[in-house]
Amino acid sequence: MASALPCLKLIAHFIRALFRRELLDHVIVLDERHLKRLLVGYVGYYNEDRVHTRTRDAPSGRLAERRP
């Protein structure tokens, strides 16, 4: 279990940076409920609608696409 911790920390850091860069830098969060609603909406957008340009970046079941 201890050997997995650095990998989990790296993934958590990536996700936090992604949320900050692509979502939180563009809105003013009013309260905790508002933040949860924003995060749920962004996760849905990321997994369903966002253009994924690399195969390993695409969610399961989706192929990589060209940027418009």
DOLO-602478 format. One record per residue (C-alpha): residue in three letters; residue number from 1; x, y, z. Coordinates in Angstrom, 1 decimal. Layout:
(ALA; NUM; (X; Y; Z))
...
***
This chain:
(MET; 1; (0.0; 0.0; 0.0))
(ALA; 2; (2.8; 2.4; 0.8))
(SER; 3; (4.2; 2.2; -2.7))
(ALA; 4; (0.9; 3.3; -4.2))
(LEU; 5; (0.8; 6.6; -2.2))
(PRO; 6; (3.2; 8.6; -4.5))
(CYS; 7; (1.1; 7.6; -7.5))
(LEU; 8; (-2.2; 8.6; -5.7))
(LYS; 9; (-0.7; 11.9; -4.7))
(LEU; 10; (0.3; 12.6; -8.3))
(ILE; 11; (-3.2; 11.8; -9.6))
(ALA; 12; (-4.8; 14.0; -6.8))
(HIS; 13; (-2.5; 16.9; -7.7))
(PHE; 14; (-3.3; 16.5; -11.4))
(ILE; 15; (-7.1; 16.6; -10.8))
(ARG; 16; (-6.8; 19.6; -8.4))
(ALA; 17; (-4.8; 21.5; -11.0))
(LEU; 18; (-7.2; 20.6; -13.7))
(PHE; 19; (-10.2; 21.8; -11.7))
(ARG; 20; (-8.5; 25.0; -10.8))
(ARG; 21; (-7.2; 25.7; -14.4))
(GLU; 22; (-10.3; 24.8; -16.4))
(LEU; 23; (-13.1; 25.6; -13.9))
(LEU; 24; (-12.3; 27.5; -10.7))
(ASP; 25; (-10.2; 30.2; -12.3))
(HIS; 26; (-13.3; 31.3; -14.3))
(VAL; 27; (-16.0; 31.5; -11.7))
(ILE; 28; (-16.7; 32.8; -8.2))
(VAL; 29; (-17.9; 30.1; -5.9))
(LEU; 30; (-20.7; 31.2; -3.6))
(ASP; 31; (-20.8; 28.4; -1.1))
(GLU; 32; (-20.1; 24.6; -0.7))
(ARG; 33; (-23.4; 23.6; -2.4))
(HIS; 34; (-22.5; 25.8; -5.4))
(LEU; 35; (-19.0; 24.3; -5.6))
(LYS; 36; (-20.4; 20.7; -5.6))
(ARG; 37; (-22.8; 21.6; -8.4))
(LEU; 38; (-20.0; 23.1; -10.4))
(LEU; 39; (-17.7; 20.1; -9.9))
(VAL; 40; (-20.5; 17.6; -10.8))
(GLY; 41; (-21.3; 19.6; -13.9))
(TYR; 42; (-17.6; 19.8; -14.9))
(VAL; 43; (-17.0; 16.1; -14.4))
(GLY; 44; (-20.0; 15.3; -16.7))
(TYR; 45; (-18.7; 17.8; -19.3))
(TYR; 46; (-15.2; 16.2; -19.0))
(ASN; 47; (-16.4; 12.7; -19.5))
(GLU; 48; (-19.2; 13.3; -22.1))
(ASP; 49; (-18.6; 16.4; -24.2))
(ARG; 50; (-15.0; 17.6; -23.9))
(VAL; 51; (-12.8; 16.9; -27.0))
(HIS; 52; (-10.2; 14.4; -26.0))
(THR; 53; (-7.2; 14.6; -28.4))
(ARG; 54; (-5.2; 11.6; -27.2))
(THR; 55; (-6.4; 8.1; -27.0))
(ARG; 56; (-5.1; 7.6; -23.4))
(ASP; 57; (-6.9; 10.8; -22.4))
(ALA; 58; (-10.3; 9.8; -23.8))
(PRO; 59; (-12.8; 8.2; -21.4))
(SER; 60; (-13.5; 4.5; -21.9))
(GLY; 61; (-15.7; 3.8; -24.9))
(ARG; 62; (-14.6; 7.0; -26.8))
(LEU; 63; (-12.0; 7.5; -29.4))
(ALA; 64; (-9.7; 10.4; -29.6))
(GLU; 65; (-11.0; 13.3; -31.7))
(ARG; 66; (-9.5; 16.2; -33.6))
(ARG; 67; (-9.9; 19.7; -32.0))
(PRO; 68; (-12.4; 21.9; -33.8))
***
